Amino acid sequence: MKLAIKHTLGKLEHYNTRIPIVLKRRLETLRKRAEANDIDYAATQVTALEEFADALEAHLNSLERPKLVEIQNESPVNLHNGGSRAES
């Protein structure tokens, strides 16, 4: 994981999520330790969330891509024939 030394986040918004108490306490301890070592905790956390979003997005894309290809390969629906598929 990349540790951020300088704050370069730009404009920010809040994102609230529920996490287990044990994890919250652990993160609070890590925040204090990071600050004591001149590591930008918030920027590091955002970087980790971006990595999570990238990984989840790639995984979802790989799951959804076959469905998209299947839909694109289906023959069009003929609305003038009771909604049945057009024959190729």
Protein Blocks (a to p, Z undefined) as FASTA:
>chain_A
ZZdfbdcebpaddddddddfklmmmmmmmmmmmmmnopafklmmmmmmmmmmmmmmmmmm
mmmmmmmmmmmmpccddfkngopacdZZ
